[in-house]
C-alpha cells in the first residue's frame, strides 16, 4: 500500500502470492484471527483509519495533534508490513518482498519522526497512502468483492490462455473460488496446478496509482486521464503475467538443471516447482519493477503534481531534497531551486 514499500508487490505484476505492496493474501496460514477478521487485516484498517484521522485533524487546523496521530499511523503501518515478513519469506518465497517488508518499519517510523519534526509536506504522502488503503482494503477484506475480482481475473486469464491454444478449464482453487486452472485435475506433486489469488488481480498497483493521483490538487480531467491510463496498462500487463506464469508452470518451461539446483538448494522447494518459481519470483517480479517505473513516468507526464509526493519519498529514503520535474525536463536548477532562464 505504501510507495515506501514499493510494492513491486503492490504493481499487481509482482506476484501471485504477493503485493506487492498492497497485496499479499493476508488471510493465510500464518495469520492470526480476531473473530472473522485476520489480525493483519485489522492492523491495516487501524493504520489507514489513523491516517484518515490525522488528515481530518490537519484539515480542521488542530495544532500539533495531527502530526502525532500521523506519526502513530505511520508506525502502525510499519508494524503491519513487519507482520508480513513470515508470509513473504516462508509462503511466497520472495526474497525481494521479504527485504522490502523488513525495510518498511524503519522507513515508516522515520517518516513519522519527520512529520512530528515539522515536515508538513508529508501530509500529502499520508493522504496518498490513506487513499491507497481506502481503495485496496475493501477489495481485500469484503468477501463478495474479493470473490468477484479473483474469479473475473481468473476467467480473463483463461481466455488469454485460449488465445495460445490452451483451454485447461477452471475449477475451485485452494481459496474456495473458481480460480484454478485445471491442468492437473488430481493435484499431484508435478507442479501443474496454479490458481489466481488476490495479488494476481493487480488491485494493489491500481490502488497505488489511484492514491497518488487522487491525493494531489490538479484538474479533474488530467487526473482521470492518468488514472484510466495507469489502470488500463496495469490490467493488460497483469493478465499477460498471469498467462505467462499459468502456462510456464504446467508445461515446465524452466525445468533445467541449473535452475532446479537453485530452487532446491537455496529455496528449499521441490524440483517440480522450478518453472513456477522462476516465472513468478524471478522473471515476473523483476519485470514488474520496470513496469512500475514506466507507468509512473507516464502518470507524472500527465499529472506532474505527483512529483511532490515522489520527492518526499526520496527525501525519506536519502535525506536529500530533489526537484524531479526539473530533472525530468532536463532544465538546470539554480541554488534557490528555480531553473535557469532560456537564452
N, C-alpha and C positions, 0 to 999 in steps of 0.2 A: 504494500500500500504506500509506503513512503519511497520517494525517489532517493532518499538517503540509503535505502536498502536495495536500490535499483533492481529490483525485482527483476534482473533478467528473468526472475520468476516471472513477476509480475505481466513481459510482452505477451504473455499468453503463448508466446512462441517458445518459451523456455522449457516447459516440461510437462509431461503427462502426469506427473505426480507432484508437481510443484507446490512456482508462483508463482514463483515468482512475485513476487513481491506482494503480491497480494495473494497469493492463492494457492497455498497448499491445501490438500484435503485435511483441514484442521481437525475434523472429526475422524480420527483414525485409531489405530491400535494403541498408540501411545497417549491418547488424550484422556484426561480425567473428565468426569461429567458431574454437573450440578443440575439435578432434575433431568430435563431433556436437552439441556444446552451444555456443550463442552466447555471446560474451564478456559480453553484457548479462545473460543469464540466470545465468551463472556468478558475476557480481558480485552479483546479487540474492541468490543462495544463500549467498554468502560473508557478506553483511551480516546475513542472517537467522540464519545459524549463529553469528555473533559475538554477536548479541543473545541467543540461547539460552545461549551460554556465559557471558555476563555475568550472566544471571539465575541460572544454576546456581551460579556463584561467590557471588553475593549470598545465595542460599538456604543455602549452606554457611557463610555468615558469614565469608568470607575478607576480611580487612581491605584496604581501598583498591583492590585489584586489580579488583573488579567495575566500579568507576567508570571505570577506564582502558580496560578491554575494551569497556564500553558506549559510551564516547566514540568509540573506534575504529570500533565498529559503526555509530554514527550518521554518522560521516564517510564510511564506505564506502557507506552508504545514500544520502547526499547526492551522492556521485560517480555512483552508479547513475542517479539522476534527471538528472544533468548529461549523461550519455551518451544520454538520451532526447530531448534538445533537437533534434538534427537530424531525428529521426523526426517529432516533433510539428510542426516548422516546415516541413520540405520535403515530407514524405509525408502526414501528417494534415492539414496546412494549418490548424492550430488555434492561433490567437494566445493564447487563454486557457490552453491546456495548455502552450504554449511558455513563457509567463510563469511559470506555476506550477512547471515543471520547473527553470527558472533560479533561482527563489527557493528551491527545496528545499535546494540545497547550503549556502548561508549559514545557513538556519534549522536544518538538521540539525547543522552544525558548532557553532552556538551552543547547541543542546540538549546536545551532548557536553560543551561547555565548562561549562555549568551543572551537569551531572552530576558532572564532576570537581571542581567547586567545592563540592559537598556537598548539592545539592538532590536528596535521595534519593527524594522523591516521584516523580521522573521514571522510576524503575524500573518503576512501574506503566504509564506510557506506553510504555516499552521493551517490557514484556511484551505489551501490546496489539498493537504493531507486529509483534513476533515471531509472535504467533498469527495475525495477518492474513497474514503471509507463508507460514506453515505451511498455512493454508487455500488460499491462492491459487496458490503456486508449483507444487504437483503438477499442478493443472489446466492451468497454462500450459506446463509442461515435459515432462509424461509424454504421449507421443503418443496412446495409445488413450483416455485420459481427455479429452484435448483434442478428439479427433475426435468422441467421443460427445457431448460438451457442445455443440459447434458444430452438429453435424448435428441434435441434438434441438431446439435453439433454432430452427434453420432450418425444420424441419418444423412446429413450432408457429407460427412466423411465417407460413408459407404457409397454415396453417389459418386464421389471423387474416385474411389477405387474402381467403380464400374467403368469409368472413362478409360482406365488402363486394363480393362478386361478381367477384372476380379470381382466376383459377387459372392462373398462368403455368407451373407445374411447376418442379421442381428439377433442377439439373444440377450438374456439377462446377465449383467455383469455382477461382480462381487459387491458393487454398491447398491444392488437391487433395482437398477434402472436398465431399460432396454438400450444398452450401450456397448455390448460385447460383440466383436467381430468373430463370427463362428468358423474360423479357420480350423480350430481344433476342438470339435464338439465334446471330446472326452476329457478335456482339460488335463492332458498328460504333462509330463515334465519336458516336453520338447520346446517350450517357449513359443508356441504357435498361437497363443491366445493373448490378445490385447483388448482393452476396453477404455472408453472415454471417462475421464473424471473431471471434476470442476476446473482444474488447472488447464485442461485441454480446450476450454471454451474461449479463451482469450479475454475473459471478463476482467482479469487482473490488469492487463495492459490497457484495455479500454478505460478502466477506472482511473489509471494514472493520467492519461491524456485528458480525460474528461475533467478531472480535478484541476489540472494545470490550466486548461482553457477557461473553465468556469470561474476560477479564483480571481483572474485579472480583470481590470476595467478596460474594455475595448468595445467597439461597435459590435452589436449582436450578429450582424451579417458575417463579419470576419470570424467571429468565434464559432458560429455554426458551420461555416465552410471548413475551418481547421478540424473541428470535431468529426464531421462527416468523413472527411478525407482520411483522418487517422483511423477511425473505426473501420472504414472500408478496407484499407490496406492491412490492418491487423487481422480482420476476419478472413481475408483471402490467404494471407501468409500462414495463418494459424491452421486453416483447412489443409493447405499444402503440406505443412509439417505433420499433421495427423495422418494424412495419407501416406507420407514417406515412412513414418515410424510404423504405422499399421501394416505396411507391406514388407518392410525390411525385416521385421521380427519373424513372421511366419515363413518367409522364403529364405531366411538365413543369408542375407546379403553380405554380412560381415563376419561370417563364421570362418575366419582364417586363424591359423595357429598363433601368430604373434599377438593378435587381438584377444584370442581366447586366453592366452597366457596372462595378459594384463588383467583381464576381468576376473579370472580365477585366483590369481596370486595376490593382486593388490586390492581387489574389491571384495574378495571372498564370496563371489557369486558363482552359481553353476555355469558350466560352459554353454548350456543351452540358451542362456540369457544374453550372450555376447552381442548378437545382432541388435537386440532391443537397446541395450545399454550404450553401444557405440552410436547408434542412430539418434537416441534420445538425449543421453547425458553429454556426449562429446560433440556431435555434429550439430544437432538442433539447438542446443543451448549456446554454443559458440556463435552460430548464425543469428540467434536472437539478439545478441548484443549489437551486432551490425545493424539489424533491423531497427532496434531502439534508437540508435544514433541517427539513422536515416529518417525515421518518422519524426523525431524531434526536430531535425533540420527543416523538414517541410512545414511543421507546425509553427516554428518561430519565424519562418519567412512570411507566414500569413498573419500571425499574432505575435509581433516582436515584444509585446508587453510581457510575455512569458519569460523573457530574458531575466527580468528582475528576480523571479523565483530561482532560476538556474544559477544566477550569480550568488545568491545567498547560500545555495547548496555548495558551490565551490568554495565560498568563504569558510563554511563549516569544515570542509574537507582539508583545506590548505592553509587557512588563516590569512589569505591574501584577497585583496579586492580585485575584481575583474570588470571589464566593460566588454561583454560578449558581443553586443551589437556592433560596436566599433571594430572589434576583431574580425567579425564575420564579413563586414563590409570592406575591410582592408584599409580603413581610414586610420592614420596615426593619431594617437591621443596626446593631448597636452598634459602638463603637470596638474592642471586644475580639473582634469577629467574630460575636457572638451576635445574637439577634433580640429586639426589644422584647416584653415580656410583654403578653398581652391585657389590656385594661382593661375 
